[in-house]
C-alpha cells in the first residue's frame, strides 16, 4: 500500500476517556505547534503525532482499497463490494489549507472592521475539524471564506489552497449545510431526499438507482422511521429539529462531496441529538475520507470527544489550533488549567469570552480578564509557530485540479423542480387554496351586489365598476402568497449556492407550476361573478374575461416574486408590493379619466406601464361592444357601447381587445424576465444596500 503524502491527525479521542493525555505539557505544546506551521509558497505542514495508529488517508495507487470504499458514495459504500459495482466515480480526497487569512467588512464612514485576523490552519481528509469560539467570533465568516461564499461587502486576503492549488470548489466536490434549516415543509423526508437525488445525480444514473441511493442515505442518517412524515415548519407540524438537521446533511451528501462545511450542526439540539448527529458525521468522515469543517458553538464533552482537530477563535483571532485532545494541555501550560470533571469546551469559552466581564457585586465567580487570556494564548501560539519545528515539515505536492461532477440536465432539473413546486402548492393551504376560498366568497358578494344589472343607463356605471373592482382587487390579493414566495426564495438561495440548479431553472419551474393553480382561481370564481352579474352573454366573452384575470394574477405574482427577491421580509415586502400596486391602480384611468391625469409622471409614463390600464380597457371592450343601453326614464334615448367607450370611459379604440390581452401576456413574460434578472443581480445589489444602511 502506497503511503499518502498527506500528514495524519492524532487518533480520534474517545468520548469514554479523559481528554487530558498522559504526556507532559511541553510535549503537548510541541505537538500543537506543529499544527500551526504553514508555508505560503509550498503549503508546508508539520505532522502532528508520530503514533502507530493506522493511517486514515492512505490509499493504493489504483484508487481502490480492501473494502472497495474509494469510488463509492459516502452513504452507499457499506456493502458496495457485495453489490459488485461502483455507483459513481471516485471522489478525490481534499486537503484544505489556509494561511494569513484576513477578512474585513465595511463598518460605515469609510472604515473597515476586521472580522478575521491572519488565521492559518488546515483540514485533512477523514477527519472533523471543529471551529469554536464565543458568539460573533467569526466562525461562520471563516466557513464562508473557506467555502468561497463571502459576500461582496467583505474583502478577503491570504491564501486558501485545495490540495496545494488555488482553485474554486466545483459542484460535487464540496457541500455546505447552513445554520438555518431550509427545507420544503410540505414534502416528506423521502420526497425531499429523492428530489434532491434527481437534481444532483446525472441522467446516466438510472431512476431506480437514484431512488435506491436516496433510500440508503435516509437509513444511514437514521431517518427510516420518519421517511414518510412531512418535514413540517410554518405550514404544518412535522419531524423534530434534530431530524430536520439530519435531512439537511443527508441532502448535501448525495453528490458524494469530498469536502463538507457544517455551520452549527448541533444548533437547537439537545445533547443526545447532538451526539447522534455528530457521531454520524464523524463516522462518515472516517470511513469515506471526507474532509469535514464544522462550526460548533458549545458542544458537550461527548461531542467534543468526536473532534479530531480544534480551531478556537476569539473575536477574529486564533487562540488555539491543534488536536482537540491536546487543547486542555495547551491551556494548562499557559496558566489556565481546566478543573476536573468540567466540560473542556465550557472552560475554553468561559476563559476567552469578554461579553460578560462586568460582574455583579457579590458574585463568587472569579476569573482572569478575557482580554489578558486571549493575548497570552495568541502570543503563545505565535511563538510556537515561529519555533524551530519547521525541520519536521514536508511539502504538499500540488495535485490535479478538482473536476466538476456531472449532474442532471437542465430539462431534468426543470421537470423535477416543477413537480416539486406543484406538490408544495397543492399541500400548502396558504399558497393558493386559501385565496381560492376567499376569491369564491368575494365573487359571490360581487355577483349578489351587482346581480343582473340589466341594460339601463344605470347599468353602465355598474358594469364599469364591477369590471374594475374584479380586475384589481382579485389580482391584488396575490399579495397573500408573499410569505410562501419568501420561503421559496430562501430554499432557492440555499440550493443555488450548493450548485443544485440555477436561477433560470427556478424561474421556469415556478412559472409552469403556478400556471394551472392561477387558472383555477381565475376561472371558477370568475364564472360566479360573471354570470351572477349578467354580463354580456356568449362563451367567448367569458373566456376573454377569465383570460384577463389569469394574466393579471400571473403578472402580479411575477411582481411579488421580484419584491420577494429584493425585500425578503414579510412585513416590508407586503407593504412594498401593496404600495406599488396601489400606484398602478390609481393611474389606470378609472378613478381619474385619462384626459384628467397630470401629464408629468402620472400620465407619462405611469398610465402606460400600469397593467390595470390594459386589463380594464380590454374588459370594457369585451363587455360594451355590441350592447345597446336604453333610458328607462321614458325619454326613449339609447346609447351603443362604442359611444360609451369613446365618450364616457375614454377607452383607446385604435386596436381590439385582443391587443390588450397580448400586451398583458407580454408583460407577464417581461415581469418574469425581470424576476430572473433581479435574482442574478441581487447578490451584487444587496451588499450595496447594506453599506448604505450602515452609513445611515
C-alpha positions as CSV (number, residue, x, y, z in Angstrom):
1,X,0.0,0.0,0.0
2,X,1.5,3.3,-1.1
3,X,1.9,5.9,1.6
4,X,-0.1,9.1,1.3
5,X,1.8,12.3,1.0
6,X,-0.6,14.0,3.4
7,X,0.1,14.2,7.2
8,X,-2.2,12.5,9.6
9,X,-4.1,13.8,12.6
10,X,-4.0,12.3,16.1
11,X,-6.3,9.3,16.5
12,X,-9.9,10.3,17.4
13,X,-10.2,10.9,21.1
14,X,-12.7,8.5,22.7
15,X,-15.7,10.0,24.4
16,X,-15.3,7.5,27.2
17,X,-11.8,8.5,28.1
18,X,-10.4,11.7,29.6
19,X,-9.3,14.3,27.2
20,X,-6.2,15.0,29.2
21,X,-3.4,12.9,27.8
22,X,-0.6,11.5,29.8
23,X,2.2,13.4,28.0
24,X,3.8,16.4,29.6
25,X,2.8,19.9,29.0
26,X,5.9,20.6,26.9
27,X,5.1,17.6,24.7
28,X,1.6,18.9,24.1
29,X,2.9,22.3,23.2
30,X,5.3,20.8,20.7
31,X,2.5,18.8,19.2
32,X,0.3,21.8,19.0
33,X,3.0,23.9,17.4
34,X,3.3,21.5,14.6
35,X,-0.3,22.2,13.6
36,X,0.3,25.9,13.0
37,X,3.3,25.7,10.7
38,X,2.2,26.8,7.2
39,X,4.3,28.0,4.3
40,X,2.8,30.4,1.8
41,X,4.8,29.1,-1.1
42,X,4.7,25.3,-0.7
43,X,1.8,24.7,1.8
44,X,4.2,23.1,4.4
45,X,2.6,21.5,7.4
46,X,4.0,19.6,10.3
47,X,2.9,16.0,11.2
48,X,1.1,16.3,14.5
49,X,1.9,13.0,16.1
50,X,4.1,10.0,15.3
51,X,1.9,7.3,16.6
52,X,1.4,3.8,15.3
53,X,-2.3,4.3,14.6
54,X,-3.4,3.1,11.1
55,X,-3.4,6.0,8.6
56,X,-6.8,7.3,7.7
57,X,-5.9,8.8,4.4
58,X,-3.7,6.2,2.9
59,X,-4.9,4.7,-0.4
60,X,-3.4,2.4,-3.0
61,X,-2.3,3.9,-6.3
62,X,-5.1,2.3,-8.3
63,X,-7.7,4.2,-6.3
64,X,-9.3,1.2,-4.5
65,X,-8.8,-0.3,-1.1
66,X,-9.6,-3.6,0.6
67,X,-13.2,-2.6,1.3
68,X,-13.9,-1.1,-2.1
69,X,-14.8,2.2,-0.5
70,X,-12.9,4.6,-2.7
71,X,-15.2,5.4,-5.6
72,X,-18.4,4.8,-3.6
73,X,-20.9,7.3,-2.5
74,X,-20.3,8.2,1.2
75,X,-23.7,6.7,2.1
76,X,-23.5,3.8,-0.4
77,X,-20.2,2.3,0.4
78,X,-21.3,-0.2,3.1
79,X,-21.9,-3.3,1.2
80,X,-20.8,-1.9,-2.2
81,X,-18.4,-4.8,-2.7
82,X,-21.3,-7.3,-2.3
83,X,-23.2,-5.5,-5.0
84,X,-20.2,-5.8,-7.3
85,X,-20.2,-2.4,-8.9
86,X,-19.4,1.2,-8.2
87,X,-22.1,3.8,-8.3
88,X,-20.1,6.9,-9.1
89,X,-16.5,8.0,-10.0
90,X,-14.1,8.2,-7.1
91,X,-14.2,11.4,-5.2
92,X,-10.6,12.9,-4.8
93,X,-9.6,13.5,-1.2
94,X,-9.3,17.2,-0.3
95,X,-6.5,18.7,1.8
96,X,-7.7,22.2,2.7
97,X,-5.1,24.8,3.9
98,X,-5.3,28.5,4.6
99,X,-2.6,31.0,5.6
100,X,-2.7,34.6,6.8
101,X,-6.5,34.6,6.1
102,X,-7.9,38.1,6.8
103,X,-11.5,39.2,6.3
104,X,-12.7,42.8,6.7
105,X,-16.1,44.3,6.3
106,X,-17.4,47.9,5.9
107,X,-18.3,49.4,9.2
108,X,-19.5,52.8,7.8
109,X,-17.9,56.2,7.1
110,X,-15.2,54.6,5.0
111,X,-13.7,52.4,7.7
112,X,-13.5,48.7,7.7
113,X,-13.8,46.3,10.6
114,X,-11.5,43.3,10.9
115,X,-13.6,40.1,11.3
116,X,-10.8,37.5,10.9
117,X,-7.2,38.5,11.6
118,X,-4.4,36.5,9.9
119,X,-5.6,32.9,10.5
120,X,-3.7,29.9,9.3
121,X,-4.7,26.3,9.5
122,X,-5.6,23.1,7.6
123,X,-8.3,20.4,7.4
124,X,-7.5,16.8,6.4
125,X,-9.3,14.0,4.8
126,X,-11.1,11.6,7.0
127,X,-11.3,13.9,10.0
128,X,-13.5,16.6,11.6
129,X,-12.1,20.0,12.3
130,X,-14.2,21.9,14.8
131,X,-14.4,25.7,14.8
132,X,-15.3,27.0,18.2
133,X,-15.5,30.4,19.9
134,X,-17.9,32.8,21.5
135,X,-20.8,34.3,19.5
136,X,-19.6,36.8,17.0
137,X,-16.0,35.5,17.0
138,X,-16.1,34.8,13.2
139,X,-16.8,31.1,12.9
140,X,-19.4,31.4,10.1
141,X,-17.3,34.0,8.3
142,X,-14.4,31.6,8.4
143,X,-16.6,28.9,7.0
144,X,-17.9,31.2,4.3
145,X,-14.4,32.3,3.4
146,X,-13.1,28.7,3.1
147,X,-16.2,27.7,1.0
148,X,-15.9,30.7,-1.3
149,X,-19.2,32.2,-0.1
150,X,-18.2,35.6,1.2
151,X,-20.5,38.4,0.2
152,X,-19.2,41.2,-2.0
153,X,-19.4,43.5,1.1
154,X,-16.5,41.6,2.6
155,X,-12.9,41.6,1.5
156,X,-10.5,38.6,1.9
157,X,-6.7,38.5,1.8
158,X,-4.5,35.5,2.3
159,X,-4.2,32.1,0.6
160,X,-6.7,29.3,0.5
161,X,-5.4,26.1,-1.2
162,X,-7.2,22.9,-2.3
163,X,-4.6,20.2,-2.4
164,X,-1.9,22.8,-2.8
165,X,-3.7,24.7,-5.6
166,X,-5.6,27.9,-5.7
167,X,-8.9,27.0,-7.3
168,X,-12.7,27.4,-6.8
169,X,-14.7,24.5,-5.4
170,X,-16.7,22.8,-8.2
171,X,-20.1,21.1,-7.9
172,X,-19.9,17.8,-6.2
173,X,-16.5,18.4,-4.5
174,X,-18.0,20.3,-1.6
175,X,-21.2,20.7,0.4
176,X,-22.3,23.4,2.8
177,X,-25.0,22.9,5.4
178,X,-26.2,26.2,6.6
179,X,-27.1,27.1,10.2
180,X,-30.7,27.7,9.3
181,X,-32.5,24.5,8.2
182,X,-34.1,25.4,4.9
183,X,-36.3,22.6,3.6
184,X,-39.7,22.5,1.9
185,X,-42.1,22.0,4.8
186,X,-44.8,20.2,2.8
187,X,-42.6,17.4,1.5
188,X,-42.0,14.2,3.3
189,X,-38.4,13.2,4.2
190,X,-38.4,10.6,1.5
191,X,-39.7,13.1,-1.1
192,X,-37.2,15.8,-0.2
193,X,-34.2,13.4,-0.5
194,X,-35.5,11.8,-3.7
195,X,-36.0,15.1,-5.4
196,X,-32.5,16.2,-4.3
197,X,-31.1,13.0,-5.7
198,X,-32.8,13.6,-9.1
199,X,-31.4,17.2,-9.2
200,X,-27.8,16.3,-8.3
201,X,-27.1,13.0,-9.8
202,X,-26.6,12.8,-13.6
203,X,-29.1,11.4,-16.0
204,X,-26.8,8.4,-16.7
205,X,-27.7,7.0,-13.3
206,X,-31.0,5.1,-13.6
207,X,-34.0,6.4,-11.8
208,X,-34.2,3.2,-9.8
209,X,-30.6,3.6,-8.6
210,X,-31.2,7.2,-7.7
211,X,-34.2,6.2,-5.5
212,X,-32.2,3.3,-4.0
213,X,-29.3,5.7,-3.2
214,X,-31.7,8.1,-1.6
215,X,-33.2,5.3,0.5
216,X,-29.8,4.2,1.6
217,X,-28.9,7.8,2.6
218,X,-32.1,8.0,4.7
219,X,-31.3,4.8,6.5
220,X,-27.6,5.8,7.1
221,X,-28.7,9.0,8.8
222,X,-31.2,7.2,11.0
223,X,-34.3,8.7,9.3
224,X,-36.0,5.5,8.1
225,X,-38.7,5.7,10.9
226,X,-39.8,9.2,9.7
227,X,-39.3,8.7,5.9
228,X,-43.0,9.1,5.3
229,X,-43.5,12.1,7.6
230,X,-43.6,15.6,6.4
231,X,-40.7,17.8,7.3
232,X,-43.0,20.5,8.7
233,X,-42.5,24.1,9.7
234,X,-44.7,27.1,9.0
235,X,-47.3,25.1,7.3
236,X,-47.7,22.0,9.5
237,X,-46.1,20.2,12.4
238,X,-43.6,17.7,11.2
239,X,-40.4,16.0,12.3
240,X,-38.1,17.2,15.1
241,X,-35.4,19.7,14.8
242,X,-32.6,17.2,15.0
243,X,-34.3,15.1,12.3
244,X,-34.6,18.2,10.1
245,X,-30.9,18.8,10.6
246,X,-30.1,15.3,9.6
247,X,-32.2,15.6,6.5
248,X,-30.3,18.8,5.5
249,X,-27.0,16.9,5.9
250,X,-28.3,13.9,4.1
251,X,-29.4,16.0,1.1
252,X,-26.0,17.6,0.8
253,X,-24.1,14.3,0.9
254,X,-25.9,12.8,-2.0
255,X,-23.4,14.2,-4.5
256,X,-20.6,12.4,-2.8
257,X,-18.6,15.6,-1.7
258,X,-15.1,15.3,-0.6
259,X,-15.3,18.5,1.5
260,X,-18.2,19.3,3.8
261,X,-18.8,22.5,5.7
262,X,-21.3,22.5,8.6
263,X,-22.5,25.7,10.2
264,X,-23.8,24.9,13.7
265,X,-24.9,21.3,13.0
266,X,-25.9,20.9,16.7
267,X,-27.7,24.3,17.0
268,X,-31.1,23.9,18.7
269,X,-30.5,20.2,19.6
270,X,-30.3,18.6,23.0
271,X,-27.1,16.7,24.0
272,X,-28.4,13.3,22.9
273,X,-29.5,14.6,19.5
274,X,-26.2,16.5,19.1
275,X,-24.1,13.4,19.9
276,X,-26.2,11.3,17.4
277,X,-25.8,13.8,14.6
278,X,-22.1,14.5,15.1
279,X,-21.5,10.8,15.6
280,X,-22.9,10.1,12.1
281,X,-20.8,12.8,10.6
282,X,-17.6,11.7,12.3
283,X,-18.3,8.1,11.2
284,X,-18.8,9.1,7.6
285,X,-15.7,11.3,7.6
286,X,-13.6,8.4,9.0
287,X,-14.9,5.7,6.7
288,X,-15.2,7.7,3.5
289,X,-12.2,10.0,4.0
290,X,-14.3,13.2,3.7
291,X,-12.8,16.4,5.0
292,X,-15.3,18.0,7.4
293,X,-15.1,21.5,8.8
294,X,-17.8,22.3,11.4
295,X,-18.6,25.5,13.3
296,X,-19.8,24.4,16.7
297,X,-21.0,26.8,19.4
298,X,-20.6,24.9,22.7
299,X,-20.6,21.1,22.4
300,X,-21.0,18.6,25.2
301,X,-17.9,16.7,26.4
302,X,-19.1,13.6,24.4
303,X,-19.5,15.6,21.2
304,X,-16.1,17.4,21.9
305,X,-14.5,13.9,22.1
306,X,-15.6,13.2,18.5
307,X,-13.5,16.1,17.0
308,X,-10.0,15.3,15.6
309,X,-8.9,18.9,15.5
310,X,-9.9,22.2,17.1
311,X,-9.6,25.8,15.8
312,X,-10.5,28.1,18.7
313,X,-11.4,31.7,17.8
314,X,-11.8,34.8,19.9
315,X,-13.0,38.0,18.3
316,X,-11.3,37.3,15.0
317,X,-8.1,35.9,16.4
318,X,-7.0,32.3,16.6
319,X,-6.0,31.3,20.2
320,X,-5.5,27.6,19.6
321,X,-5.1,25.3,16.6
322,X,-4.2,21.7,17.0
323,X,-5.5,18.3,18.1
324,X,-8.7,18.6,20.1
325,X,-7.4,16.2,22.7
326,X,-4.4,18.5,23.5
327,X,-6.3,21.7,23.9
328,X,-6.6,21.2,27.7
329,X,-2.8,20.8,27.9
330,X,-2.3,23.9,25.9
331,X,-4.5,26.0,28.3
332,X,-2.8,24.3,31.3
333,X,0.7,25.1,30.0
334,X,-0.3,28.8,29.7
335,X,-1.6,29.0,33.2
336,X,-5.3,28.4,32.7
337,X,-5.9,24.8,33.7
338,X,-9.3,23.1,33.2
339,X,-10.9,22.0,36.5
340,X,-11.5,18.3,36.9
341,X,-14.9,17.0,35.7
342,X,-15.6,20.1,33.7
343,X,-16.5,20.1,30.1
344,X,-13.4,21.4,28.3
345,X,-15.4,23.4,25.7
346,X,-17.2,25.2,28.6
347,X,-13.8,26.0,30.1
348,X,-12.4,27.3,26.8
349,X,-15.3,29.6,26.0
350,X,-15.6,30.9,29.6
351,X,-11.9,31.9,29.6
352,X,-12.0,33.8,26.3
353,X,-15.5,35.5,26.4
354,X,-15.3,39.2,27.0
355,X,-19.0,39.9,26.8
356,X,-19.7,39.3,30.5
357,X,-16.7,40.7,32.2
358,X,-18.7,43.3,34.2
359,X,-19.7,41.0,37.1
360,X,-22.4,41.9,39.6
361,X,-21.3,42.8,43.1
362,X,-21.1,39.9,45.5
363,X,-20.5,37.3,42.8
364,X,-18.4,34.3,43.7
365,X,-17.2,33.8,40.1
366,X,-13.6,34.9,39.9
367,X,-12.0,34.7,36.5
368,X,-8.9,36.3,34.8
369,X,-9.8,39.0,32.4
370,X,-10.6,37.5,29.0
371,X,-8.5,40.1,27.1
372,X,-5.4,39.0,29.0
373,X,-6.2,35.3,28.4
374,X,-6.7,35.9,24.7
375,X,-3.4,37.9,24.4
376,X,-1.5,35.2,26.3
377,X,-2.8,32.4,24.2
378,X,-2.3,34.3,20.9
379,X,1.3,35.1,21.8
380,X,1.9,31.5,22.8
381,X,0.5,30.2,19.5
382,X,2.6,32.7,17.5
383,X,5.8,31.8,19.4
384,X,5.3,28.1,18.8
385,X,4.6,28.8,15.1
386,X,7.9,30.6,14.8
387,X,9.9,28.0,16.7
388,X,12.3,25.6,15.0
389,X,9.9,22.8,14.4
390,X,9.9,23.6,10.7
391,X,12.6,21.0,10.2
392,X,9.9,18.3,10.7
393,X,7.7,19.8,8.0
394,X,7.3,18.4,4.5
395,X,5.8,20.0,1.4
396,X,2.5,19.0,0.0
397,X,2.9,18.5,-3.8
398,X,0.4,20.3,-6.0
399,X,-2.3,17.9,-7.1
400,X,-4.5,17.9,-10.1
401,X,-7.4,20.3,-10.2
402,X,-10.8,19.1,-8.9
403,X,-13.1,18.3,-11.8
404,X,-16.8,19.3,-11.6
405,X,-19.0,16.3,-11.3
406,X,-21.8,15.6,-13.7
407,X,-25.3,16.3,-12.6
408,X,-28.8,16.3,-14.1
409,X,-29.5,18.1,-17.3
410,X,-31.3,21.4,-17.5
411,X,-34.6,19.9,-18.7
412,X,-34.5,17.2,-16.0
413,X,-34.0,19.9,-13.4
414,X,-36.9,21.9,-14.7
415,X,-39.2,18.9,-14.7
416,X,-38.2,17.9,-11.1
417,X,-38.5,21.4,-9.8
418,X,-41.9,21.9,-11.5
419,X,-43.2,18.6,-10.0
420,X,-41.8,19.5,-6.5
421,X,-43.3,23.0,-6.7
422,X,-46.7,21.6,-7.7
423,X,-46.6,19.3,-4.8
424,X,-45.8,22.2,-2.4
425,X,-48.5,24.4,-3.8
426,X,-51.1,21.6,-3.6
427,X,-50.3,20.8,0.1
428,X,-49.7,24.4,1.3
429,X,-53.2,25.7,2.1
430,X,-51.9,29.2,2.3
431,X,-50.3,29.2,-1.1
432,X,-53.4,29.1,-3.3
433,X,-56.3,27.2,-1.6
434,X,-57.0,29.9,1.0
435,X,-57.0,32.5,-1.7
436,X,-59.3,30.3,-3.8
437,X,-61.8,30.2,-1.0
438,X,-61.6,33.9,-0.4
439,X,-62.0,34.5,-4.1
440,X,-65.2,32.5,-4.2
441,X,-66.6,34.4,-1.3
442,X,-65.7,37.8,-2.8
443,X,-67.1,36.8,-6.2
444,X,-70.4,35.6,-4.6
445,X,-70.5,39.1,-2.9
446,X,-69.9,40.8,-6.3
447,X,-72.5,38.7,-8.0
448,X,-75.2,39.4,-5.4
449,X,-74.4,43.1,-5.2
450,X,-74.4,43.6,-9.0
451,X,-76.9,40.9,-9.6
452,X,-78.5,41.1,-13.1
453,X,-77.6,44.7,-13.7
454,X,-79.7,44.8,-16.9
455,X,-79.2,47.3,-19.8
456,X,-80.3,50.6,-18.4
457,X,-78.2,53.7,-18.3
458,X,-77.6,53.0,-14.6
459,X,-76.0,49.7,-15.6
460,X,-73.2,51.4,-17.5
461,X,-71.6,52.7,-14.3
462,X,-72.4,49.3,-12.5
463,X,-70.7,47.3,-15.2
464,X,-67.6,49.5,-15.3
465,X,-67.3,49.5,-11.5
466,X,-67.7,45.7,-11.4
467,X,-65.1,45.1,-14.0
468,X,-62.6,47.5,-12.4
469,X,-63.1,46.0,-8.9
470,X,-62.8,42.4,-10.2
471,X,-59.6,43.1,-12.2
472,X,-57.9,45.0,-9.4
473,X,-58.9,43.6,-6.0
474,X,-58.7,39.9,-7.0
475,X,-55.3,40.4,-8.6
476,X,-54.1,42.4,-5.7
477,X,-54.9,39.6,-3.3
478,X,-52.0,37.7,-4.8
479,X,-50.1,39.5,-2.1
480,X,-51.4,36.9,0.2
481,X,-49.0,34.4,-1.2
482,X,-46.0,36.6,-0.3
483,X,-44.9,34.5,2.7
484,X,-44.8,31.4,0.6
485,X,-42.8,33.3,-2.0
486,X,-40.2,34.3,0.6
487,X,-39.9,30.7,1.8
488,X,-39.4,29.6,-1.8
489,X,-36.7,32.2,-2.3
490,X,-34.8,31.1,0.8
491,X,-34.8,27.5,-0.3
492,X,-33.7,28.5,-3.8
493,X,-30.9,30.6,-2.5
494,X,-29.5,27.7,-0.4
495,X,-29.8,25.2,-3.2
496,X,-28.4,27.6,-5.8
497,X,-25.3,28.2,-3.7
498,X,-24.8,24.5,-3.3
499,X,-24.9,24.1,-7.1
500,X,-28.1,22.1,-7.4
501,X,-29.7,24.3,-10.1
502,X,-29.5,27.8,-11.4
503,X,-31.9,30.8,-11.4
504,X,-33.2,30.1,-14.9
505,X,-34.5,26.6,-14.0
506,X,-36.1,28.0,-10.8
507,X,-38.0,30.8,-12.6
508,X,-39.2,28.4,-15.4
509,X,-40.4,25.8,-12.9
510,X,-42.1,28.3,-10.7
511,X,-43.9,29.8,-13.7
512,X,-45.0,26.4,-15.0
513,X,-46.2,25.1,-11.6
514,X,-48.2,28.2,-10.7
515,X,-50.0,28.5,-14.1
516,X,-52.7,25.8,-13.5
517,X,-53.4,27.0,-10.0
518,X,-53.8,30.6,-11.1
519,X,-56.1,29.3,-13.9
520,X,-58.4,27.5,-11.4
521,X,-58.7,30.6,-9.1
522,X,-59.4,32.8,-12.2
523,X,-62.0,30.6,-13.9
524,X,-64.2,29.3,-11.2
525,X,-64.6,32.4,-9.0
526,X,-64.7,34.5,-12.3
527,X,-67.6,32.5,-13.6
528,X,-69.6,33.1,-10.4
529,X,-69.1,36.8,-10.6
530,X,-69.6,37.0,-14.4
531,X,-72.9,35.1,-14.7
532,X,-74.5,36.4,-11.5
533,X,-73.9,39.9,-12.6
534,X,-75.4,39.2,-16.0
535,X,-72.6,40.5,-18.2
536,X,-72.7,40.1,-21.9
537,X,-73.7,36.5,-22.9
538,X,-71.5,34.4,-25.1
539,X,-68.9,31.8,-24.1
540,X,-66.2,33.7,-26.0
541,X,-66.8,36.8,-23.9
542,X,-66.4,34.8,-20.7
543,X,-63.2,33.1,-22.0
544,X,-61.7,36.5,-22.6
545,X,-62.8,37.7,-19.1
546,X,-61.2,34.7,-17.4
547,X,-58.0,35.0,-19.6
548,X,-57.6,38.7,-18.5
549,X,-58.0,37.7,-14.8
550,X,-55.4,34.9,-15.3
551,X,-52.9,37.2,-17.0
552,X,-53.3,39.8,-14.2
553,X,-52.8,37.2,-11.4
554,X,-49.7,35.8,-13.3
555,X,-48.4,39.3,-13.7
556,X,-48.9,40.3,-10.0
557,X,-47.3,37.1,-8.9
558,X,-44.3,38.0,-11.0
559,X,-44.2,41.4,-9.4
560,X,-44.4,40.0,-5.9
561,X,-41.7,37.5,-6.7
562,X,-39.5,40.4,-7.7
563,X,-40.3,42.1,-4.4
564,X,-39.5,38.9,-2.5
565,X,-36.1,38.7,-4.2
566,X,-35.3,42.2,-3.2
567,X,-37.1,42.6,0.2
568,X,-37.1,39.1,1.8
569,X,-39.1,40.4,4.8
570,X,-42.7,39.5,5.3
571,X,-43.9,42.9,6.5
572,X,-41.7,45.1,4.4
573,X,-42.4,43.0,1.3
574,X,-46.2,43.2,1.7
575,X,-46.1,46.9,2.3
576,X,-43.8,47.4,-0.7
577,X,-45.9,45.3,-3.0
578,X,-49.2,46.9,-1.9
579,X,-47.8,50.4,-2.4
580,X,-46.6,49.6,-6.0
581,X,-49.9,48.1,-7.0
582,X,-51.8,51.0,-5.4
583,X,-49.9,53.5,-7.5
584,X,-50.5,51.5,-10.7
585,X,-54.2,51.1,-9.9
586,X,-54.6,54.8,-9.2
587,X,-53.4,55.7,-12.6
588,X,-55.4,53.0,-14.6
589,X,-57.9,55.6,-16.0
590,X,-60.9,54.7,-13.8
591,X,-60.6,56.8,-10.7
592,X,-59.4,59.6,-12.8
593,X,-60.1,59.6,-16.6
594,X,-57.0,59.5,-18.8
595,X,-57.6,63.1,-20.1
596,X,-57.6,64.4,-16.5
597,X,-54.4,62.7,-15.3
598,X,-51.5,65.1,-14.8
599,X,-49.2,64.7,-17.8
600,X,-45.9,64.5,-15.9
601,X,-45.3,61.2,-14.2
602,X,-48.9,60.1,-13.8
603,X,-49.9,60.1,-17.5
604,X,-46.4,59.7,-18.9
605,X,-45.2,57.1,-18.1
606,X,-47.2,55.6,-15.2
607,X,-50.5,55.3,-17.1
608,X,-48.9,53.4,-19.9
609,X,-46.9,51.0,-17.8
610,X,-49.9,50.2,-15.5
611,X,-51.2,46.7,-16.3
612,X,-54.6,47.8,-14.9
613,X,-55.0,50.1,-17.9
614,X,-54.8,47.2,-20.4
615,X,-56.9,44.9,-18.2
616,X,-59.8,47.3,-17.7
617,X,-59.8,48.6,-21.2
618,X,-59.8,45.1,-22.6
619,X,-62.6,44.1,-20.3
620,X,-64.5,47.3,-21.2
621,X,-64.3,46.4,-24.9
622,X,-65.2,42.8,-24.2
623,X,-68.4,44.0,-22.4
624,X,-69.7,47.1,-24.0
625,X,-69.0,46.5,-27.7
626,X,-72.3,45.1,-29.2
627,X,-74.6,46.3,-26.4
628,X,-77.2,49.0,-26.5
629,X,-78.4,50.8,-23.4
630,X,-81.9,52.3,-23.0
631,X,-83.1,55.2,-20.9
632,X,-85.8,53.8,-18.6
633,X,-87.0,57.3,-17.7
634,X,-89.3,57.3,-20.7
635,X,-87.4,59.6,-22.9
636,X,-86.6,56.8,-25.4
637,X,-82.9,57.6,-25.6
638,X,-80.4,54.8,-26.5
639,X,-76.6,54.6,-26.4
640,X,-74.5,52.0,-28.0
641,X,-71.4,50.5,-26.4
642,X,-68.9,52.1,-28.7
643,X,-70.1,55.6,-28.0
644,X,-69.8,54.9,-24.2
645,X,-66.3,53.6,-24.6
646,X,-65.2,56.6,-26.5
647,X,-67.0,59.3,-24.6
648,X,-67.6,58.3,-21.0
649,X,-64.8,55.8,-20.4
650,X,-62.2,57.3,-22.8
651,X,-61.0,53.9,-24.0
652,X,-58.5,53.8,-26.8
653,X,-60.3,52.3,-29.7
654,X,-57.5,52.2,-32.2
655,X,-56.9,48.5,-31.5
656,X,-59.0,45.5,-30.4
657,X,-59.4,43.8,-27.1
658,X,-57.1,41.1,-28.2
659,X,-54.2,43.5,-28.4
660,X,-54.8,44.5,-24.8
661,X,-54.7,40.8,-23.8
662,X,-51.5,40.3,-25.9
663,X,-49.9,43.3,-24.1
664,X,-50.8,41.7,-20.7
665,X,-49.3,38.4,-21.8
666,X,-46.2,40.2,-22.9
667,X,-46.0,42.0,-19.5
668,X,-46.2,38.6,-17.8
669,X,-43.1,37.5,-19.7
670,X,-41.4,40.8,-19.0
671,X,-42.1,40.6,-15.3
672,X,-40.8,37.0,-15.2
673,X,-37.6,38.1,-17.0
674,X,-37.2,41.0,-14.6
675,X,-37.6,38.4,-11.8
676,X,-34.8,36.4,-13.3
677,X,-32.6,39.5,-13.8
678,X,-33.3,40.6,-10.2
679,X,-32.1,37.2,-8.9
680,X,-28.9,37.3,-10.9
681,X,-28.0,40.9,-9.9
682,X,-29.4,40.6,-6.4
683,X,-26.2,39.4,-4.8
684,X,-24.4,42.4,-6.1
685,X,-27.1,44.9,-5.1
686,X,-27.8,43.7,-1.5
687,X,-24.3,44.4,-0.2
688,X,-24.6,48.0,-1.5
689,X,-27.9,48.4,0.3
690,X,-26.3,47.0,3.5
691,X,-23.5,49.6,3.2
692,X,-25.9,52.4,2.7
693,X,-28.0,51.3,5.7
694,X,-24.8,51.1,7.8
695,X,-23.8,54.6,6.9
696,X,-27.3,55.9,7.7
